[in-house]
Amino acid sequence: MESSGKSLRHCESVIHFLKAMYDVLEAHRFGVQHRKILHRDINPMNILIYPEENMCENLSDGADSDSRPKFIEEVLYKKEKAKPLAILSDLEQACSFDISTAYANQEEFEALAVDIDVTNSTSFKSEPLKALTGTPIYIARTVSSGTSHYNNCFAPMPVLRGSIHADYELCYANDSFRKYTDEGHPGQCHGRVFTNNRRSLFRQIRRKEHSKTVRGRLFRHLPRHDAESTFWVIVTFLLRAKPEDSTVQDDLKSFIKAWEALMTHEVSDDILDVDSRDSLVMFDVNRWANALHPALVQFGVHILLINLSEQVLPEYAWLDKEPHAFHLHEAIQRILLQFIHDKRHDDPFPLDTVKNRAMIVQGELPPEQTPNQYHTYNGTQSDERLSCPIEYPWKIQGTEHDPSGAELSSCQCLIMPSAKRRKIQGSSKPPSQQS
C-alpha cells in the first residue's frame, strides 16, 4: 500500500513536530532491526504526518508484541498499539542492512589503518553502504565526506528524569538498551570508551599515501547516520518555524547566517573540505537563541537544540568499539521525550503552517552578502533569489569516488539555482544497482 499523509509544514505546534520526529526514529529503528532496511535519505520530503493508513499495524505485521514499534503516544498515554504521528516514505535510496554482520569487521578495520596491502579485502566492498547517498542539507557529515570527521567532544547518554523515566522503561520493558546509562561507568560514552589509540588510528590513515583509498574502504553508512539526518530535519524545521499571526519583531540576521550554513553545504569526499554545517553543531545557547524566533526561545527550544547538538557533534567511530546500533536514536529520542514531557502543561502555541520565516526576494538580499556565498555546484553558480519556499533540496546518489548523479527538486530554502533539474556525469542508477 502506498503511504499517504501531509508534509511536515502542517505540524500544528512545536510539540506536535517533536512527537512526529520521535516516531520517525522509532519507525527507523524497527525498519533496521526487524526489516533489515536502512533508509539512507531522511529529509522532510520523505516524512509524512497524519498518515491515512494504519501504519502501526503495517509496521507490526509479522512482529510479536515485544518487537513491534511503540510510538510516543503509547509511551506518554499508555495507548496500546498507538498509531504513529509520522511515517517514513520513499525507499528509493534504501538498502539492505543486517546488524549481525554490519558491525563484525572491527579487526580488519584496525588492520586497514596500518597496512595498505589489505585494502583489497572483500568485506568492505558493500557498495550500498559505501555510497554517499542522501540530501545535502540533511545528509550526515560522515556520509557527506565518506570519511570519519575529527571531533571527540563526547557527551554521556541522556538520562530521563521524573515520572517519564519509569513510563519509558515500562513501555520498552523487554529492550535492555532502553535502560542503559553511562552513570556508574567512568569514562564511558554510550557504553564505549574513547582512547587516544583510536585517534592515532585515524591520523595514520590520513598520512597514508593512499589514504583516500583506505578511507573509501573504511566508510560505511550506519543507522546512526540516519539518526543524524533526523537531527538536521529538526534543525531546519525549528529555524524556520514561527507562531501563527505572530506580531513579534523578529531579527533575521542570525537566522539567515544559520540557514546559509545549511544551504552552502555540498557533498564531497575531499578530506580537505569543511562541512559548513559544523558551525551549527558548535552553536552555544546564545547563538541558537539569536537564530530562532523569539517565541521558540521563550518555549526553551534553544536549550533543546543544545542538548541534541551535543549528542550529534562527536565522531563515534573514535570510540574503542562501535556503540550499540541505535545509540544515537536512543539519545535523541530521550531528549525529545524529556522536552515533550516537561512542556506538557505549557501552552503549545500554534505554528504558522502557511508562511515560514523570512523569505528573501530579489533586491532584498543584505548588501554585505554577495552571491558567491551561496550555492556553487558542479562549477556553476546562481545568485537568483526566490521569494517562495520550494519543496525539497538537492539529492545526490553515488559512491564516494564517482557520484552517480544529482537532481535538483524542491526544498524550503532562501537561495536556489534557477535550473529545476541538473545531472552530473555518471550513472543514473541508484548505488544499490551499480556494478
C-alpha positions in Angstrom: 0.0 0.0 0.0 1.3 3.4 -0.9 2.0 5.7 2.1 0.0 8.9 2.2 -0.3 11.9 4.5 0.6 15.6 4.8 4.0 17.3 4.7 5.8 18.4 7.9 4.9 22.0 7.4 1.4 21.0 8.6 2.6 20.3 12.1 0.4 22.4 14.4 2.9 23.1 17.2 6.4 22.5 18.2 5.3 19.7 20.4 3.4 18.0 17.6 6.5 18.3 15.4 8.8 16.8 18.1 6.4 13.9 18.7 6.5 13.2 15.0 10.3 13.2 15.0 10.3 10.7 17.9 8.1 8.4 15.9 10.2 8.7 12.8 13.2 7.5 14.8 11.1 4.7 16.3 9.9 3.5 12.9 13.5 3.7 11.6 14.8 1.5 14.5 12.1 -1.1 13.7 12.9 -1.0 10.0 16.6 -1.6 10.6 16.2 -4.3 13.3 13.2 -6.2 12.1 13.0 -5.5 8.3 16.8 -5.2 7.8 16.3 -2.0 5.8 18.4 1.2 6.1 16.6 4.3 4.7 19.7 6.5 3.8 17.7 9.6 2.7 15.8 11.0 5.7 14.6 14.5 4.8 11.4 16.5 5.1 10.2 15.2 1.7 10.2 11.7 3.0 8.4 12.3 6.2 4.6 12.4 6.3 2.3 13.3 9.2 -1.4 12.5 9.6 -0.8 9.1 7.8 -4.0 8.0 6.2 -3.3 4.3 6.7 -2.8 2.4 9.9 1.0 2.3 9.7 1.3 0.8 13.2 -0.5 -2.3 12.0 1.5 -2.4 8.8 4.8 -1.9 10.6 3.9 -4.6 13.1 2.8 -7.1 10.5 4.6 -10.4 11.4 6.2 -8.9 14.6 5.4 -10.1 18.1 4.2 -7.8 20.9 7.8 -7.5 22.2 9.3 -6.4 18.9 6.6 -4.2 17.5 7.4 -0.4 17.4 6.0 1.5 20.3 5.3 5.1 19.3 5.3 8.2 21.5 1.6 8.2 22.4 2.0 4.7 23.8 4.9 5.9 26.0 3.1 9.1 27.1 -0.5 7.9 27.4 -0.2 4.1 27.6 -2.2 3.7 24.4 -1.5 0.2 23.3 -0.6 0.0 19.6 -0.8 3.8 19.3 -0.7 5.0 15.7 2.5 6.8 14.7 2.2 10.6 14.3 4.6 10.4 11.3 5.9 7.8 8.9 8.9 7.5 6.7 8.3 7.2 2.9 10.3 6.9 -0.3 12.6 3.9 0.0 14.3 4.6 -3.4 17.7 5.0 -1.8 17.2 2.3 0.9 19.4 -0.7 1.1 19.6 -4.0 3.0 21.3 -3.8 6.3 21.9 -6.7 8.7 23.0 -5.6 12.2 24.5 -9.0 12.9 27.1 -8.6 10.1 27.5 -4.9 9.7 29.5 -4.5 12.9 31.6 -7.6 12.5 34.7 -6.0 10.9 36.5 -4.4 13.8 39.8 -6.3 13.5 40.0 -5.7 9.8 39.3 -2.0 10.4 42.3 -1.8 12.6 44.4 -3.7 10.0 43.5 -1.3 7.2 44.8 1.7 9.2 48.3 0.2 9.4 48.7 -2.0 6.3 47.7 -0.7 2.9 48.2 -4.1 1.4 44.9 -5.4 3.0 42.7 -2.8 1.2 41.7 -5.5 -1.3 39.7 -7.2 1.5 36.2 -8.0 0.2 34.3 -7.3 3.5 34.5 -3.6 2.9 33.1 -3.7 -0.7 29.4 -3.5 0.2 28.6 -0.8 -2.4 25.3 0.4 -1.0 26.8 1.1 2.4 29.8 3.0 0.8 27.7 5.3 -1.3 27.5 9.0 -0.5 23.7 8.9 -0.6 21.3 11.5 0.8 20.1 15.1 0.5 22.9 17.6 1.1 21.2 19.7 3.8 20.2 16.6 5.8 23.0 14.1 5.0 25.1 13.1 8.0 28.5 14.8 8.0 30.4 11.5 7.8 28.3 10.3 4.9 28.8 13.6 3.1 32.5 13.3 3.1 32.8 9.5 3.0 35.2 9.6 6.0 35.1 10.0 9.7 35.4 13.6 10.9 37.7 14.7 13.7 35.7 15.6 16.8 35.9 13.9 20.2 33.7 16.1 22.4 31.6 13.2 23.7 28.6 13.7 25.9 27.1 10.9 28.0 23.9 9.1 27.2 21.0 11.3 28.4 19.1 10.1 31.4 15.3 10.6 31.7 14.1 12.5 34.8 10.9 12.4 36.7 7.9 10.2 36.1 8.6 9.8 32.4 11.7 7.7 33.3 9.5 4.9 34.7 6.9 5.2 31.9 9.6 4.8 29.3 11.2 1.8 30.8 7.8 0.2 31.4 6.8 0.7 27.8 10.1 -0.8 26.5 10.4 -3.3 29.3 11.8 -6.1 27.1 14.5 -3.9 25.5 17.5 -3.8 27.8 19.3 -1.0 25.9 16.4 1.4 26.7 17.5 1.2 30.3 21.2 1.9 29.5 23.0 4.7 31.3 26.6 5.8 31.4 26.2 6.6 35.1 28.4 4.4 37.2 30.8 3.8 34.2 33.5 6.4 34.4 35.0 7.4 31.1 32.3 5.8 29.0 30.1 7.4 26.4 27.1 5.5 25.0 28.6 2.3 26.5 32.1 2.7 24.9 35.4 4.3 25.8 37.3 7.0 23.9 41.0 6.2 23.7 44.0 8.0 22.2 44.8 4.8 20.3 41.7 5.4 18.1 42.7 9.0 17.4 46.1 7.7 16.4 44.4 5.2 14.1 42.7 7.9 12.1 45.9 10.0 12.0 47.7 7.1 10.4 45.0 6.8 7.8 45.3 10.5 6.9 49.1 10.1 6.5 48.9 7.2 4.1 49.9 7.7 0.5 46.7 6.0 -0.5 44.6 7.5 2.3 41.6 8.2 0.0 41.5 4.5 -1.0 41.7 3.4 2.6 39.0 5.8 3.7 36.8 4.6 0.9 37.2 1.1 2.2 36.5 2.0 5.8 33.4 4.2 5.3 30.1 2.6 5.9 26.6 4.1 6.2 25.3 3.1 9.6 22.0 3.6 11.4 23.4 6.5 13.5 23.9 8.4 10.2 20.2 8.3 9.5 19.6 9.4 13.1 21.8 12.5 12.4 19.8 13.2 9.3 16.7 13.4 11.6 18.6 15.9 13.7 19.1 18.1 10.6 15.4 17.9 9.8 14.7 19.1 13.3 17.1 22.0 13.0 15.8 23.2 9.6 12.1 23.0 10.8 12.7 24.8 14.0 14.8 27.5 12.4 12.0 28.4 10.1 9.1 27.9 12.5 7.1 30.9 13.8 3.8 31.3 15.7 0.6 31.8 13.8 -0.3 35.5 13.4 3.0 36.5 15.1 3.5 40.2 15.7 6.8 39.9 17.5 9.7 41.8 15.9 12.0 39.1 14.5 15.7 39.9 13.9 16.6 37.7 11.0 20.3 38.3 10.8 21.4 35.3 12.8 18.7 33.1 11.2 20.0 34.0 7.7 23.6 33.1 8.7 22.4 29.8 10.1 20.4 29.0 7.1 23.3 29.9 4.8 25.5 27.4 6.6 22.9 24.7 5.7 22.4 25.8 2.1 26.0 26.2 1.2 26.8 22.6 2.2 28.0 20.3 -0.6 28.6 16.6 -0.7 32.3 15.9 -1.2 34.7 13.1 -0.5 37.6 15.5 -0.3 39.0 15.3 3.2 40.1 18.9 3.0 36.6 20.1 2.5 35.0 21.7 5.6 31.3 20.9 6.2 29.6 24.3 6.5 27.1 22.8 9.0 29.8 22.2 11.6 29.3 25.8 12.8 25.7 24.9 13.7 26.5 21.9 15.9 29.0 24.1 17.6 26.5 26.8 18.4 26.3 27.9 22.0 23.0 28.7 23.7 23.2 32.4 22.7 23.7 31.7 19.0 20.7 29.3 19.0 18.6 31.9 20.8 19.6 34.5 18.2 18.8 32.3 15.3 15.4 31.1 16.4 12.1 33.0 16.5 11.7 34.7 20.0 8.6 32.7 20.7 10.5 29.4 20.3 13.3 30.7 22.6 10.7 31.5 25.3 9.5 27.9 24.9 13.0 26.6 25.5 13.8 25.3 22.0 17.3 26.7 22.1 18.1 24.5 25.1 16.6 21.5 23.3 18.9 22.2 20.3 22.0 22.4 22.5 21.2 19.1 24.1 20.7 17.5 20.7 23.8 19.0 19.2 25.9 17.6 22.0 24.9 14.1 21.0 25.3 14.6 17.2 28.6 16.5 17.4 31.2 13.8 18.0 32.5 11.1 15.7 31.6 7.8 17.4 34.0 5.8 15.2 36.7 7.1 17.6 35.4 5.0 20.4 37.2 1.8 21.2 34.3 -0.3 19.8 31.2 0.5 17.8 28.4 1.6 20.1 25.0 0.0 20.0 23.4 0.2 16.6 20.7 2.6 17.9 22.8 4.6 20.4 22.2 7.9 18.7 18.5 7.1 18.1 18.2 6.4 21.9 20.0 9.6 22.8 17.8 11.8 20.6 14.6 10.1 21.5 15.3 10.5 25.2 16.0 14.2 24.7 12.8 14.7 22.7 10.7 12.8 25.1 12.0 14.7 28.2 11.3 18.0 26.5 7.8 17.0 25.5 7.1 15.7 29.0 8.4 18.8 30.7 6.3 21.0 28.4 3.1 19.0 28.9 1.5 21.8 31.0 2.7 24.7 28.8 0.6 26.3 26.1 1.6 24.7 22.8 1.1 27.8 20.7 0.0 27.1 17.1 2.6 27.4 14.4 2.1 29.2 11.1 1.6 26.3 8.6 1.3 28.7 5.6 4.2 31.0 5.8 7.6 30.3 7.4 10.2 32.8 8.5 11.9 35.2 6.2 11.8 34.6 2.5 14.4 36.6 0.7 13.2 38.1 -2.5 15.1 39.7 -5.3 16.6 43.1 -4.3 16.3 42.4 -0.6 19.5 40.5 0.0 21.6 42.3 2.6 24.3 44.3 0.8 27.1 42.6 2.8 26.1 39.2 1.5 27.3 38.6 -2.0 26.1 35.9 -4.4 29.2 33.8 -4.1 28.3 33.0 -0.5 25.5 30.8 -1.9 25.3 27.5 -3.8 28.2 26.7 -6.1 27.5 23.3 -7.7 29.3 21.4 -10.4 31.2 24.5 -11.5 28.1 26.7 -11.8 26.7 29.3 -9.6 23.4 31.2 -9.4 22.5 34.4 -7.5 18.8 34.1 -8.4 16.6 34.9 -5.4 13.4 33.0 -5.0 10.6 34.6 -3.0 8.8 31.4 -2.1 9.8 28.1 -0.4 10.2 25.4 -2.9 9.9 21.9 -1.6 13.0 19.8 -1.1 16.6 20.3 -1.9 19.3 18.6 -4.0 19.6 14.9 -3.9 22.9 13.1 -4.5 23.4 9.5 -5.1 26.6 7.7 -5.9 29.8 6.4 -4.5 32.4 8.4 -2.6 34.6 8.3 -5.7 32.1 9.0 -8.5 28.8 10.5 -7.7 26.3 8.9 -10.0 24.0 11.9 -10.4 22.4 14.9 -8.8 18.9 16.1 -9.1 17.6 19.5 -8.1 14.0 19.2 -7.0 12.2 21.5 -4.4 13.2 22.5 -0.7 12.4 25.2 1.7 15.3 27.5 1.1 16.4 31.1 0.6 18.6 30.7 -2.4 18.4 28.1 -5.1 19.9 27.8 -8.6 17.4 28.6 -11.4 17.6 25.3 -13.1 14.9 22.9 -12.0 16.9 19.8 -12.8 20.6 19.1 -13.3 22.6 16.0 -13.8 26.3 15.5 -13.3 28.4 13.0 -15.1 27.9 9.4 -14.0 25.4 6.6 -13.9 21.8 7.5 -13.2 21.2 4.2 -11.4 20.9 4.1 -7.6 24.1 2.9 -5.9 22.5 -0.4 -5.0 22.1 -1.1 -8.7 25.6 -0.2 -9.7 28.0 -2.9 -10.6 
